[in-house]
Amino acid sequence: MGVLGLTSVLAKECPQVLKELPTRFKALAGKTVVIDATLFTIRFHLTRNPLPSRHIYAWYRLVSKLRADNVKVICVFDGKERHEAKKPELQRRKQTRDLTTARKELEYQRSQRLDVLLPTLHEIRGLPETDQPVIQRRLSEFMIRYHPKEKGRASPTSGQVNNGEVVSEKFDMKPMLDELEQISPPTKVVGKDKIEHLTVALTSAYRSFQESAEHAAAPSPETDADPSPGRSASKNQHQLSAEESVQWQKLLMNVDEACLGFQQLLVRSEELYESYQRRTDLPTDQTFAESRELLVAMGIPCVQSEAPYEGEGLASAIALAGHADYVASEDTDVIVYGAPLLRGLTNQAKPLVLIDSQDILTALTMTREEFIDFALLIGTDFTQRLHKVGPVAALKHTRKYGSIPRILENEKKIQLSNDPVIYLEQVEVARQIFTSLPPVPSPDELVQREGDEERVSAIIHNAGLSRSILDLSEDEIIPAFSEEAPFGEDVFGDKPQA
């Protein structure tokens, strides 16, 4: 995750420390970059690239381009076990995934409902003009009477209209409600029962909408990790439900307009579902193993962190020991470890950004100890974030008092979610993590080697790829499979850009 909001406060307080390298890899010629390979593999897997082995595609292209500009690469993977202090953060991420899974299911239900509804609307549009109002009247009556919690019992609800008039005519819904339990919307029905069957199809879809809308009645906060029904809908889903409700009202007056509106909703629902699907489709052990196998075949030294050390800690240790010039990652913990961080390695459209820890200490006039406490105040994987203490307040307090214990001693308004003694113990553990770097691998393990072209070709072939595909850019591949634009949401749920 990194330090929450760190780059934002740096951009405001000392933008000069965010050094852009517009020539990208050419600016790194002759340098060695140690890559946070676990994070990169996750990102490659979660891209919209439709290739099943997109991690192989992305790693091959990245390494090839770096080598073409005379940049050496070392890759660091996380070990299977993580530091005990990281357990609360790992639990938070699991809760985020559970919440996303619940939202995915909600959106799947909507897209399926609309996918079934649209053929029914097309059939209604083909009915004689005298028949459409009959179906609209029956749907309007059903909408007045039906409430999910009451299972269809009559209610004094009013305000539904048909062609501008309040519907008051009584309509016996019991046979239809009985039929709803058994009949799925027909694709086409002929004869005198057609109106009845189309009405059943509409009311069935409307009932499904009302039941699912209960989940979106109040959008849960984006930080809410409770995936229970009624609190799982996102703000986007809440908005889609509100717009779907509008289309049901339009359907009572103009079938053509409603049909177009539902069609547009279906497109947006499918896009949202796909984004949730990608965010819950996490890489497997096989994904990481295949990535490492390719890198080794290409001659890239690959090492793995061992508990209690973190992968970004090992990467930082390698750089600080002089075996690499930069650590390539999006995780700003690297800065707290004291290593120079290189961001944007996979975004070809923007310059690379280099952030050097020593430059930050100089610009903020802080000691390394003060900067670590400043980062812990903002929020890291190892400490809780203090209530109402954002980056600006954290910077102010750190400059004034120098350490977290002194801040808590003097700023009585700061609230802790648990016992101060427990929090300060967490702080001390986190300090040790950032100041006690893991042992550096032997130089032999970090040597660049000649690639095994035959082995690389076999891996590419087994991944279902070809050299011609590898020559295509991401922009060229995606349109070949889909005309939709890439998504831009935060796939980690942790705002890694911060």
Residue pairs with C-beta under 8 A, 6 or more apart in sequence:
1 89
1 331
1 333
1 380
1 381
1 492
1 494
1 496
2 330
2 331
2 332
2 333
2 380
2 496
2 498
3 332
3 333
3 335
3 336
3 375
3 378
3 379
3 380
4 378
4 379
4 380
4 385
4 391
4 495
4 498
5 378
5 379
5 390
5 391
5 498
6 332
6 335
6 375
6 378
6 391
6 498
7 18
7 332
7 355
7 497
7 498
8 391
8 498
9 378
9 391
9 392
9 395
10 17
10 18
10 355
10 360
11 18
13 363
13 364
13 395
14 360
14 363
14 364
16 359
16 363
17 355
17 356
17 359
17 360
17 363
18 353
18 355
19 353
19 354
19 355
19 356
19 359
20 351
20 352
20 353
20 354
21 27
21 28
21 351
21 352
21 353
21 354
22 351
24 348
24 351
24 352
25 65
25 66
25 68
25 69
25 71
25 352
26 69
27 352
28 66
28 69
28 71
28 325
28 326
28 342
28 352
29 69
29 70
29 71
30 70
30 71
31 71
31 72
31 325
31 326
32 71
32 72
32 73
32 74
32 323
32 324
32 325
32 326
33 66
33 71
33 72
33 73
33 74
33 324
33 325
33 326
33 327
33 328
33 342
33 345
34 73
34 74
34 75
34 76
34 315
34 318
34 319
34 323
34 324
34 326
34 327
34 328
35 73
35 74
35 75
35 76
35 315
35 327
35 328
35 329
35 345
36 76
36 311
36 312
36 315
36 327
36 328
36 329
36 330
36 331
36 334
37 75
37 76
37 77
37 291
37 292
37 295
37 302
37 311
38 76
38 77
38 78
38 288
38 311
39 311
39 329
39 330
39 331
40 58
40 59
40 62
40 328
40 345
40 346
41 55
41 59
41 283
41 287
41 288
41 291
42 282
42 283
42 492
43 330
43 346
43 491
44 54
44 55
44 57
44 58
44 59
44 291
44 346
45 54
45 55
45 281
45 282
45 283
45 287
46 278
46 279
46 281
46 283
46 491
47 54
47 58
47 474
47 486
48 278
48 478
48 482
48 486
48 487
49 57
49 58
49 474
49 477
49 478
50 477
50 478
50 481
50 482
51 57
51 464
51 465
51 469
51 477
52 463
52 464
53 290
53 463
53 464
53 465
55 283
55 287
55 290
55 291
56 290
56 291
56 294
56 459
56 460
56 463
56 465
57 463
57 465
57 469
57 470
58 346
59 291
59 294
59 295
60 294
60 298
60 456
60 460
60 470
61 470
62 345
62 346
63 73
63 295
63 298
63 300
66 72
66 73
67 73
72 448
73 300
73 448
74 300
74 301
74 302
74 303
74 318
74 323
74 324
74 446
75 292
75 295
75 300
75 301
75 302
75 303
76 302
76 303
76 304
76 305
76 311
76 312
76 314
76 315
76 318
77 288
77 292
77 302
77 303
77 304
77 305
77 311
78 304
78 305
78 310
78 311
79 304
79 305
79 306
79 307
79 309
79 311
81 306
81 307
82 90
82 307
82 310
83 307
83 308
83 309
83 310
83 382
83 433
84 308
85 381
85 382
85 426
85 429
85 430
85 433
86 310
86 381
86 382
88 384
89 381
89 382
92 225
93 493
93 494
95 225
95 226
95 227
96 225
96 493
96 494
97 279
97 280
97 282
97 493
98 225
98 227
99 220
99 224
99 225
99 226
99 227
99 232
100 276
100 279
100 280
100 493
101 227
101 276
101 280
102 227
102 228
102 232
103 232
103 233
103 234
103 237
103 276
104 273
104 276
104 277
104 280
106 212
106 215
106 216
106 232
106 233
106 237
107 237
107 269
107 272
107 273
107 276
108 273
109 208
109 212
110 212
110 237
110 240
110 241
110 244
110 269
110 273
111 266
111 269
111 270
111 273
113 205
113 208
113 209
113 212
114 262
114 265
114 266
114 269
115 266
116 184
116 185
116 201
116 205
117 185
117 201
117 202
117 205
117 262
118 259
118 262
118 263
118 266
119 185
119 187
120 185
120 186
120 198
120 201
120 202
120 205
121 251
121 255
121 258
121 259
121 262
122 259
123 188
123 198
124 132
124 135
124 198
124 202
124 255
125 132
125 255
125 256
125 259
127 135
127 194
127 195
127 198
131 195
132 255
133 162
133 163
134 195
135 195
135 198
135 199
135 202
136 162
136 251
136 252
136 253
136 255
137 162
137 167
137 169
137 171
138 171
138 176
138 199
138 203
139 199
139 202
139 203
139 206
139 251
139 252
140 160
140 161
140 162
140 167
140 252
141 167
141 169
141 170
141 171
141 173
142 171
142 173
142 176
142 203
142 206
143 160
143 206
143 248
143 252
144 155
144 157
144 158
144 160
144 167
145 152
145 153
145 154
145 155
145 157
145 173
146 152
146 173
146 203
146 206
146 207
146 210
147 153
147 155
147 157
147 210
148 207
148 210
148 211
148 214
152 173
152 177
152 207
158 166
159 166
160 166
160 167
160 249
160 252
161 167
161 252
161 253
162 252
162 253
163 252
163 253
164 253
176 196
176 199
176 200
176 203
179 200
180 200
180 203
180 204
180 207
183 197
183 200
183 204
184 204
185 200
185 201
185 204
185 205
186 197
186 198
186 201
189 197
189 198
202 251
206 248
209 241
209 244
209 245
209 248
212 241
213 241
213 244
213 245
214 229
214 230
215 229
215 230
215 232
215 233
216 233
216 237
216 238
216 240
216 241
217 230
217 233
218 230
218 231
218 238
219 233
219 234
219 235
219 237
219 238
220 226
220 231
220 232
220 233
220 234
222 234
222 235
224 231
226 232
233 241
236 272
237 272
240 265
240 268
240 269
240 272
243 261
243 265
244 262
244 265
246 261
247 258
247 261
247 262
247 265
248 258
250 257
250 258
250 261
251 258
271 484
271 487
274 487
275 487
275 489
278 487
278 491
279 489
279 491
279 493
290 459
290 463
292 302
293 459
294 456
294 459
295 302
296 302
297 451
297 452
297 455
297 456
297 459
298 451
298 452
298 456
299 448
299 449
299 450
299 451
299 452
300 448
301 445
301 446
301 447
301 448
301 449
303 314
303 318
303 441
303 445
303 446
304 311
305 311
305 313
305 314
305 438
306 438
308 433
309 437
309 438
310 333
310 433
312 327
312 329
312 331
312 333
312 334
312 337
313 333
313 337
313 433
313 434
313 437
313 438
314 437
314 438
315 324
315 327
315 329
315 334
315 339
316 327
316 334
316 337
316 338
316 339
316 437
317 337
317 437
317 438
317 439
317 440
318 324
318 327
318 440
318 441
318 446
319 325
319 326
319 327
319 339
319 340
320 337
320 338
320 339
320 437
321 440
323 440
323 443
323 446
325 340
326 339
326 340
326 341
326 342
326 354
327 334
327 339
327 340
327 341
327 342
328 342
328 343
328 345
329 341
329 342
329 343
330 343
330 496
330 497
331 496
332 341
332 355
332 498
333 380
333 381
333 434
334 341
335 341
335 355
335 357
335 360
335 375
336 357
336 371
336 372
336 375
336 380
336 434
337 357
337 434
337 437
338 357
338 368
338 434
339 357
340 354
340 355
340 356
340 357
341 354
341 355
341 356
341 357
342 352
342 353
342 354
343 352
343 353
343 354
343 355
344 350
344 351
344 352
344 353
345 352
357 371
360 366
360 371
361 367
361 368
361 371
364 371
364 374
364 395
364 399
365 399
366 374
366 398
366 399
369 403
369 431
370 398
370 402
370 403
371 398
372 430
372 431
372 434
372 435
373 398
373 402
373 403
373 404
373 427
373 431
374 394
374 395
374 398
375 434
376 382
376 383
376 404
376 427
376 430
376 431
377 386
377 389
377 394
377 397
377 398
377 404
377 407
378 385
378 389
378 390
378 391
378 394
379 385
380 430
382 426
382 429
382 430
382 433
383 423
383 426
383 427
383 430
384 416
384 417
384 418
384 423
384 426
386 414
386 415
386 416
387 414
387 415
387 416
387 417
388 414
388 415
389 397
389 414
397 407
397 411
398 407
400 407
401 407
401 409
401 410
401 411
404 424
404 427
405 424
405 427
407 414
408 414
408 416
408 420
408 424
416 423
460 466
460 467
460 470
469 477
472 480
478 486
490 496
490 497
